[in-house]
Amino acid sequence: MTFLKTRCKLKKELTPQDYERLASLSTVYGIRGLDIEGQGLIVEYDASRLHEAEVLAKVRKAGIDAAPPKPIPEGAFDQTGQFHDYAWPIEGLSPVNQKS
C-alpha cells in the first residue's frame, strides 16, 4: 500500500450539506482521510487503489466543486517519479508487442 495526499482547491465555501457529502467519501474504497485547510481540501488515499484523477472525480461526484492545483496527467508516476502512460502496453506478452 502506498499512501499519498493530494490537495484540491475548493471553488466556494462549504455548506453544511457539503460537509455531509464529504462524509460520504469516507466509504470510498481507497480514500483514507479528508482534511480542510482554508480553501483547500486534502485527501489522503491509497495510490495502489486509486489514481489522483480518480480521487478528484470521486470528490466532484460527491457534489463538491473542486479543482486540482495543477492539471493531472493521464497515466501514473513510477517509484522513481518518472511519468509513464499505462493506457497502452509497450512491452511484455501483449500480442501487439510480438514481432511477426
VOMI-368955 format. One record per residue: residue number from 1; x, y, z of N, C-alpha, C, O in turn; residue in one letter. Coordinates in pm, 1 decimal. Last residue first. Layout:
! VOMI-368955
+-----+----------+----------+----------+----------+----------+----------+----------+----------+----------+----------+----------+----------+------+
!  nr !      n.X !      n.Y !      n.Z !     ca.X !     ca.Y !     ca.Z !      c.X !      c.Y !      c.Z !      o.X !      o.Y !      o.Z ! rest !
+-----+----------+----------+----------+----------+----------+----------+----------+----------+----------+----------+----------+----------+------+
! NUM !        X !        Y !        Z !        X !        Y !        Z !        X !        Y !        Z !        X !        Y !        Z !    A !
...
+-----+----------+----------+----------+----------+----------+----------+----------+----------+----------+----------+----------+----------+------+
END
This chain:
! VOMI-368955
+-----+----------+----------+----------+----------+----------+----------+----------+----------+----------+----------+----------+----------+------+
!  nr !      n.X !      n.Y !      n.Z !     ca.X !     ca.Y !     ca.Z !      c.X !      c.Y !      c.Z !      o.X !      o.Y !      o.Z ! rest !
+-----+----------+----------+----------+----------+----------+----------+----------+----------+----------+----------+----------+----------+------+
! 100 !    650.4 !  -1012.2 !  -3576.1 !    599.5 !  -1113.0 !  -3671.9 !    712.7 !  -1190.1 !  -3735.6 !    688.7 !  -1278.3 !  -3818.0 !    S !
!  99 !    688.1 !   -955.0 !  -3231.1 !    739.3 !   -934.3 !  -3367.3 !    689.9 !  -1045.9 !  -3456.3 !    687.9 !  -1162.0 !  -3415.5 !    K !
!  98 !    445.6 !   -840.3 !  -3003.8 !    520.2 !   -953.4 !  -3058.1 !    564.9 !   -922.0 !  -3200.8 !    487.9 !   -868.7 !  -3280.8 !    Q !
!  97 !    279.0 !   -645.7 !  -2913.3 !    420.9 !   -624.5 !  -2892.2 !    508.4 !   -736.8 !  -2948.0 !    631.0 !   -729.6 !  -2940.5 !    N !
!  96 !     25.0 !   -732.2 !  -2950.9 !     69.0 !   -620.3 !  -3035.2 !    217.7 !   -594.7 !  -3020.3 !    277.5 !   -528.9 !  -3105.4 !    V !
!  95 !     -9.7 !   -929.5 !  -2752.9 !      8.4 !   -968.4 !  -2893.9 !     59.4 !   -853.7 !  -2982.2 !    130.7 !   -878.7 !  -3079.4 !    P !
!  94 !    179.7 !   -884.9 !  -2452.7 !     67.0 !   -842.3 !  -2534.3 !     92.5 !   -879.1 !  -2680.1 !    204.6 !   -862.4 !  -2728.2 !    S !
!  93 !    392.2 !   -939.2 !  -2287.7 !    331.9 !  -1050.3 !  -2360.1 !    212.4 !  -1011.9 !  -2446.2 !    150.0 !  -1099.0 !  -2506.7 !    L !
!  92 !    619.1 !   -658.3 !  -2319.0 !    555.3 !   -766.5 !  -2245.9 !    490.3 !   -866.4 !  -2339.4 !    528.1 !   -877.5 !  -2456.0 !    G !
!  91 !    556.6 !   -310.5 !  -2394.3 !    641.3 !   -429.2 !  -2389.9 !    567.3 !   -538.5 !  -2314.6 !    463.8 !   -512.7 !  -2253.1 !    E !
!  90 !    368.3 !   -118.2 !  -2388.3 !    467.3 !   -106.3 !  -2494.7 !    565.4 !   -223.2 !  -2494.0 !    648.9 !   -234.0 !  -2583.8 !    I !
!  89 !     18.1 !    -90.9 !  -2329.5 !    146.0 !   -157.8 !  -2300.1 !    242.1 !   -146.1 !  -2417.4 !    202.2 !   -162.2 !  -2532.7 !    P !
!  88 !   -150.7 !    202.4 !  -2258.1 !   -120.2 !    109.3 !  -2366.1 !     13.7 !     43.5 !  -2336.6 !    113.7 !    113.3 !  -2320.2 !    W !
!  87 !   -180.0 !    343.9 !  -2025.4 !   -300.5 !    313.0 !  -2100.3 !   -273.0 !    210.5 !  -2210.8 !   -364.4 !    139.2 !  -2252.4 !    A !
!  86 !     26.7 !    435.1 !  -1876.4 !     -3.8 !    293.4 !  -1865.2 !   -127.6 !    253.2 !  -1944.8 !   -174.8 !    140.1 !  -1932.7 !    Y !
!  85 !    272.7 !    644.6 !  -1930.4 !    133.4 !    630.8 !  -1970.7 !    102.7 !    481.5 !  -1975.1 !    146.7 !    410.5 !  -2065.5 !    D !
!  84 !    477.5 !    757.8 !  -1667.8 !    453.5 !    657.5 !  -1770.8 !    304.8 !    656.1 !  -1803.0 !    221.1 !    665.4 !  -1713.2 !    H !
!  83 !    713.6 !    974.4 !  -1518.7 !    577.7 !    954.3 !  -1565.6 !    573.5 !    850.2 !  -1675.4 !    656.2 !    852.9 !  -1766.6 !    F !
!  82 !    921.2 !    913.6 !  -1239.6 !    910.3 !    929.5 !  -1384.4 !    769.0 !    895.4 !  -1428.4 !    710.9 !    798.0 !  -1380.6 !    Q !
!  81 !    955.9 !    854.4 !   -977.3 !    898.7 !    984.8 !  -1007.1 !    885.3 !   1011.5 !  -1155.7 !    842.7 !   1120.1 !  -1195.1 !    G !
!  80 !   1028.1 !    603.0 !   -915.9 !   1137.8 !    698.0 !   -934.5 !   1086.7 !    839.1 !   -960.4 !   1165.6 !    933.5 !   -965.0 !    T !
!  79 !    794.5 !    457.4 !   -910.6 !    859.6 !    484.8 !   -783.3 !    976.2 !    581.8 !   -795.5 !   1019.5 !    638.0 !   -694.9 !    Q !
!  78 !    596.6 !    631.2 !  -1166.3 !    653.1 !    513.1 !  -1102.4 !    727.6 !    553.8 !   -976.1 !    725.2 !    670.7 !   -937.5 !    D !
!  77 !    283.0 !    785.2 !  -1219.6 !    424.4 !    800.5 !  -1191.6 !    475.8 !    672.2 !  -1128.8 !    406.9 !    610.9 !  -1047.2 !    F !
!  76 !     43.3 !    738.7 !  -1485.7 !     86.4 !    736.4 !  -1346.3 !    236.4 !    759.3 !  -1338.0 !    307.1 !    753.2 !  -1438.6 !    A !
!  75 !   -225.9 !    850.7 !  -1691.0 !   -120.4 !    755.7 !  -1661.6 !    -82.6 !    761.2 !  -1516.1 !   -167.9 !    786.1 !  -1430.8 !    G !
!  74 !   -270.0 !   1199.0 !  -1762.6 !   -317.8 !   1061.5 !  -1768.6 !   -200.2 !    969.4 !  -1742.7 !    -85.9 !   1006.3 !  -1769.7 !    E !
!  73 !   -199.7 !   1464.5 !  -1524.4 !   -177.2 !   1392.5 !  -1649.6 !   -238.7 !   1253.6 !  -1644.6 !   -257.6 !   1196.9 !  -1537.0 !    P !
!  72 !   -381.0 !   1724.3 !  -1396.0 !   -339.9 !   1587.5 !  -1366.2 !   -320.1 !   1514.7 !  -1498.4 !   -414.2 !   1503.9 !  -1577.0 !    I !
!  71 !   -287.4 !   2069.5 !  -1353.4 !   -350.7 !   1963.2 !  -1432.4 !   -293.8 !   1825.2 !  -1397.5 !   -174.0 !   1810.9 !  -1372.7 !    P !
!  70 !   -292.1 !   2181.9 !  -1009.4 !   -229.7 !   2181.1 !  -1142.6 !   -292.6 !   2066.6 !  -1220.9 !   -346.7 !   1974.3 !  -1160.0 !    K !
!  69 !   -478.1 !   2163.1 !   -805.8 !   -392.5 !   2283.5 !   -811.0 !   -316.8 !   2294.7 !   -942.9 !   -280.8 !   2405.0 !   -984.1 !    P !
!  68 !   -803.3 !   2056.2 !   -923.8 !   -666.0 !   2026.6 !   -882.3 !   -581.8 !   2152.9 !   -887.7 !   -611.1 !   2242.1 !   -967.3 !    P !
!  67 !  -1111.8 !   2168.4 !   -777.8 !  -1021.3 !   2161.9 !   -891.8 !   -882.3 !   2126.0 !   -841.9 !   -846.2 !   2161.0 !   -729.6 !    A !
!  66 !  -1458.7 !   2125.5 !   -685.1 !  -1315.8 !   2131.5 !   -655.5 !  -1235.6 !   2119.4 !   -783.6 !  -1283.6 !   2067.6 !   -884.4 !    A !
!  65 !  -1752.3 !   2117.0 !   -548.8 !  -1692.7 !   2187.7 !   -661.0 !  -1544.9 !   2210.5 !   -628.6 !  -1510.0 !   2302.5 !   -554.7 !    D !
!  64 !  -1897.4 !   1818.4 !   -459.5 !  -1807.9 !   1923.8 !   -412.1 !  -1739.9 !   1985.3 !   -533.2 !  -1677.0 !   1914.6 !   -611.9 !    I !
!  63 !  -2044.1 !   1595.0 !   -520.0 !  -2110.5 !   1724.7 !   -526.6 !  -2026.6 !   1840.3 !   -475.2 !  -2079.1 !   1948.7 !   -450.1 !    G !
!  62 !  -1931.3 !   1353.5 !   -549.9 !  -1999.2 !   1376.4 !   -422.2 !  -2067.2 !   1512.8 !   -418.9 !  -2140.5 !   1543.0 !   -324.7 !    A !
!  61 !  -1798.4 !   1391.5 !   -784.7 !  -1921.5 !   1312.0 !   -789.3 !  -2001.3 !   1327.1 !   -660.0 !  -2123.8 !   1314.9 !   -660.2 !    K !
!  60 !  -1574.2 !   1529.5 !   -689.5 !  -1672.9 !   1600.2 !   -772.9 !  -1804.9 !   1525.0 !   -779.5 !  -1911.6 !   1586.5 !   -780.0 !    R !
!  59 !  -1450.7 !   1318.0 !   -552.9 !  -1486.7 !   1440.9 !   -480.7 !  -1592.9 !   1517.2 !   -559.3 !  -1690.8 !   1564.4 !   -501.6 !    V !
!  58 !  -1406.9 !   1140.5 !   -763.9 !  -1493.8 !   1099.6 !   -651.9 !  -1539.6 !   1221.5 !   -572.9 !  -1654.9 !   1227.8 !   -530.2 !    K !
!  57 !  -1226.6 !   1289.7 !   -917.0 !  -1357.3 !   1253.9 !   -974.2 !  -1454.9 !   1212.7 !   -864.4 !  -1573.2 !   1246.3 !   -871.1 !    A !
!  56 !  -1007.4 !   1297.4 !   -744.3 !  -1076.2 !   1422.0 !   -778.2 !  -1214.8 !   1393.5 !   -835.2 !  -1310.2 !   1465.3 !   -805.0 !    L !
!  55 !   -947.0 !   1023.3 !   -754.5 !   -981.4 !   1086.5 !   -627.1 !  -1058.2 !   1215.2 !   -652.9 !  -1161.8 !   1239.8 !   -591.1 !    V !
!  54 !   -877.8 !    991.4 !  -1019.7 !   -997.0 !    922.8 !   -969.8 !  -1042.4 !    982.4 !   -837.2 !  -1162.2 !    991.1 !   -810.4 !    E !
!  53 !   -640.4 !   1137.2 !  -1030.3 !   -755.0 !   1185.0 !  -1108.1 !   -884.6 !   1119.2 !  -1061.5 !   -990.0 !   1182.7 !  -1062.9 !    A !
!  52 !   -474.1 !    972.5 !   -873.1 !   -508.9 !   1106.5 !   -826.5 !   -630.3 !   1162.4 !   -900.9 !   -714.6 !   1228.4 !   -840.1 !    E !
!  51 !   -600.9 !    638.8 !   -857.8 !   -514.1 !    738.5 !   -919.7 !   -561.3 !    875.1 !   -870.2 !   -676.6 !    890.3 !   -830.0 !    H !
!  50 !   -627.2 !    381.1 !   -609.3 !   -683.6 !    493.9 !   -684.3 !   -572.8 !    578.3 !   -744.1 !   -463.7 !    588.1 !   -687.8 !    L !
!  49 !   -472.9 !    171.6 !   -502.3 !   -614.6 !    150.1 !   -531.3 !   -673.5 !    256.4 !   -623.3 !   -759.7 !    226.2 !   -705.8 !    R !
!  48 !   -224.9 !    257.7 !   -449.4 !   -233.8 !    126.8 !   -514.5 !   -378.4 !     93.2 !   -550.3 !   -403.3 !     -4.2 !   -621.4 !    S !
!  47 !   -262.8 !    491.0 !   -312.8 !   -228.3 !    501.8 !   -454.3 !   -226.7 !    366.5 !   -524.9 !   -227.2 !    361.3 !   -647.9 !    A !
!  46 !   -501.6 !    571.0 !    -95.7 !   -412.5 !    459.3 !   -124.5 !   -385.4 !    458.5 !   -274.3 !   -474.6 !    428.6 !   -353.7 !    D !
!  45 !   -512.5 !    910.6 !     30.0 !   -566.2 !    794.7 !    -41.8 !   -457.5 !    690.5 !    -63.3 !   -338.3 !    718.3 !    -50.6 !    Y !
!  44 !   -628.8 !   1205.6 !    170.4 !   -529.0 !   1100.2 !    181.5 !   -589.2 !    974.8 !    119.4 !   -701.8 !    936.6 !    151.2 !    E !
!  43 !   -693.7 !   1521.5 !     56.6 !   -746.4 !   1385.7 !     58.0 !   -628.3 !   1289.7 !     67.7 !   -538.5 !   1292.0 !    -16.4 !    V !
!  42 !   -768.5 !   1842.5 !    146.4 !   -659.9 !   1746.3 !    138.0 !   -719.7 !   1607.9 !    155.0 !   -787.4 !   1579.7 !    253.8 !    I !
!  41 !   -887.3 !   2129.2 !      8.5 !   -932.1 !   2000.1 !     60.5 !   -817.6 !   1902.6 !     39.1 !   -774.2 !   1881.9 !    -74.2 !    L !
!  40 !   -858.9 !   2479.1 !     69.7 !   -806.5 !   2355.2 !     14.7 !   -863.8 !   2233.1 !     84.8 !   -885.8 !   2234.2 !    205.9 !    G !
!  39 !   -900.4 !   2722.7 !    179.1 !   -974.9 !   2691.7 !     57.6 !   -925.3 !   2562.8 !     -7.1 !   -947.6 !   2540.4 !   -126.1 !    Q !
!  38 !   -819.5 !   2604.4 !    492.8 !   -855.7 !   2724.2 !    417.6 !   -945.0 !   2689.9 !    300.8 !  -1053.3 !   2634.4 !    319.3 !    G !
!  37 !   -811.4 !   2278.2 !    482.5 !   -721.7 !   2386.2 !    522.6 !   -752.6 !   2507.6 !    437.1 !   -715.0 !   2511.9 !    320.0 !    E !
!  36 !   -950.3 !   1977.3 !    577.0 !   -977.7 !   2105.5 !    512.0 !   -884.6 !   2209.8 !    571.2 !   -878.7 !   2228.3 !    692.7 !    I !
!  35 !   -912.4 !   1633.8 !    501.5 !   -878.4 !   1746.4 !    588.1 !   -903.7 !   1874.5 !    509.6 !   -880.7 !   1879.1 !    388.8 !    D !
!  34 !   -978.6 !   1284.8 !    507.9 !  -1001.4 !   1416.8 !    449.7 !   -962.4 !   1522.5 !    551.4 !   -977.4 !   1503.1 !    672.0 !    L !
!  33 !   -864.1 !    947.4 !    436.6 !   -897.7 !   1059.9 !    521.7 !   -911.7 !   1188.9 !    444.8 !   -863.9 !   1201.9 !    332.1 !    G !
!  32 !   -856.6 !    732.4 !    255.2 !   -828.4 !    709.4 !    396.8 !   -868.6 !    825.7 !    485.6 !   -904.5 !    803.6 !    601.2 !    R !
!  31 !   -989.8 !    569.7 !    -16.0 !   -977.3 !    701.0 !     47.4 !   -965.4 !    680.6 !    197.5 !  -1052.2 !    619.6 !    260.0 !    I !
!  30 !  -1027.7 !    301.0 !    -75.3 !   -901.6 !    363.7 !   -113.8 !   -883.4 !    502.1 !    -54.7 !   -769.9 !    548.5 !    -44.0 !    G !
!  29 !  -1366.3 !    302.9 !   -124.4 !  -1250.8 !    214.4 !   -108.2 !  -1125.7 !    282.7 !   -160.1 !  -1119.0 !    318.5 !   -277.7 !    Y !
!  28 !  -1560.4 !    536.1 !     41.6 !  -1500.0 !    501.6 !    -87.3 !  -1373.3 !    420.7 !    -61.4 !  -1284.8 !    463.2 !     12.9 !    V !
!  27 !  -1653.2 !    630.2 !    279.4 !  -1689.1 !    492.4 !    245.5 !  -1629.1 !    446.6 !    113.1 !  -1644.9 !    330.4 !     75.4 !    T !
!  26 !  -1586.0 !    893.1 !    292.5 !  -1514.1 !    803.2 !    383.2 !  -1546.5 !    656.9 !    354.7 !  -1474.8 !    568.1 !    400.9 !    S !
!  25 !  -1758.8 !   1034.5 !    137.4 !  -1634.2 !    990.6 !     74.8 !  -1556.3 !    894.3 !    164.2 !  -1469.6 !    821.6 !    115.7 !    L !
!  24 !  -1959.1 !   1121.7 !    303.5 !  -1986.9 !   1002.7 !    222.8 !  -1860.9 !    950.3 !    154.1 !  -1856.2 !    833.3 !    116.1 !    S !
!  23 !  -1855.9 !   1355.1 !    402.5 !  -1858.6 !   1239.1 !    491.5 !  -1884.7 !   1111.3 !    413.2 !  -1837.8 !   1004.2 !    451.8 !    A !
!  22 !  -1910.6 !   1527.1 !    193.6 !  -1771.9 !   1487.1 !    217.8 !  -1765.1 !   1363.5 !    307.4 !  -1678.5 !   1277.8 !    289.6 !    L !
!  21 !  -2182.5 !   1560.5 !    234.1 !  -2136.9 !   1493.2 !    112.9 !  -1992.1 !   1445.3 !    128.7 !  -1956.2 !   1336.8 !     82.8 !    R !
!  20 !  -2173.7 !   1702.0 !    472.1 !  -2239.0 !   1570.7 !    470.2 !  -2195.2 !   1491.6 !    347.3 !  -2173.4 !   1370.7 !    355.1 !    E !
!  19 !  -2051.3 !   1932.9 !    379.6 !  -1981.7 !   1851.3 !    479.5 !  -2042.6 !   1711.9 !    488.1 !  -1970.8 !   1614.2 !    509.0 !    Y !
!  18 !  -2252.2 !   2027.2 !    212.5 !  -2124.8 !   1985.3 !    154.1 !  -2046.7 !   1898.2 !    252.4 !  -1983.2 !   1800.7 !    212.3 !    D !
!  17 !  -2444.9 !   2100.9 !    398.7 !  -2474.6 !   1989.6 !    309.0 !  -2346.8 !   1936.6 !    242.5 !  -2334.0 !   1816.5 !    218.8 !    Q !
!  16 !  -2317.9 !   2325.1 !    515.1 !  -2340.3 !   2204.5 !    595.6 !  -2373.2 !   2082.1 !    509.6 !  -2333.5 !   1970.7 !    543.9 !    P !
!  15 !  -2086.7 !   2437.6 !    256.7 !  -2210.3 !   2449.5 !    333.2 !  -2224.7 !   2325.5 !    422.0 !  -2149.5 !   2229.6 !    404.8 !    T !
!  14 !  -1775.2 !   2588.8 !    183.8 !  -1853.6 !   2467.5 !    207.0 !  -1975.6 !   2497.1 !    292.9 !  -1968.0 !   2572.5 !    389.9 !    L !
!  13 !  -1716.5 !   2836.2 !    -65.7 !  -1724.1 !   2798.6 !     75.9 !  -1811.8 !   2675.3 !     92.1 !  -1911.5 !   2659.8 !     21.6 !    E !
!  12 !  -1571.4 !   2722.2 !   -376.0 !  -1665.1 !   2802.8 !   -296.6 !  -1661.2 !   2755.4 !   -152.5 !  -1609.1 !   2648.2 !   -121.9 !    K !
!  11 !  -1376.8 !   2567.0 !   -484.3 !  -1416.8 !   2684.4 !   -561.1 !  -1516.2 !   2773.3 !   -487.6 !  -1542.9 !   2885.8 !   -530.0 !    K !
!  10 !  -1093.3 !   2428.9 !   -337.5 !  -1238.5 !   2444.1 !   -328.6 !  -1277.0 !   2574.2 !   -398.2 !  -1216.9 !   2678.8 !   -373.6 !    L !
!   9 !   -840.3 !   2244.8 !   -479.6 !   -884.1 !   2380.7 !   -448.0 !  -1036.5 !   2383.5 !   -446.4 !  -1100.8 !   2344.3 !   -543.8 !    K !
!   8 !   -693.6 !   1958.5 !   -332.2 !   -789.1 !   2014.2 !   -428.9 !   -823.4 !   2155.8 !   -383.6 !   -834.1 !   2182.9 !   -264.0 !    C !
!   7 !   -407.8 !   1761.8 !   -289.6 !   -480.7 !   1883.2 !   -249.5 !   -569.7 !   1927.9 !   -364.2 !   -526.2 !   1934.4 !   -479.2 !    R !
!   6 !   -332.7 !   1436.4 !   -172.6 !   -349.6 !   1530.0 !   -282.3 !   -433.3 !   1646.9 !   -232.9 !   -518.6 !   1631.7 !   -145.4 !    T !
!   5 !   -112.1 !   1198.7 !    -38.6 !   -208.8 !   1305.8 !    -13.6 !   -213.6 !   1393.5 !   -137.0 !   -110.7 !   1421.6 !   -198.5 !    K !
!   4 !    -77.0 !    839.3 !    -23.4 !    -41.8 !    972.0 !    -72.4 !   -149.0 !   1071.5 !    -30.5 !   -260.0 !   1034.6 !      7.6 !    L !
!   3 !     43.3 !    524.4 !     53.2 !    -48.5 !    630.2 !     93.3 !      6.1 !    764.7 !     47.9 !    120.5 !    799.6 !     76.7 !    F !
!   2 !     49.4 !    219.0 !    -78.7 !    120.3 !    345.9 !    -88.0 !     22.1 !    457.1 !    -57.1 !    -71.7 !    480.8 !   -133.1 !    T !
!   1 !     84.6 !   -118.5 !      0.0 !      0.0 !      0.0 !      0.0 !     88.5 !    123.9 !      0.0 !    189.2 !    130.8 !     70.5 !    M !
+-----+----------+----------+----------+----------+----------+----------+----------+----------+----------+----------+----------+----------+------+
END
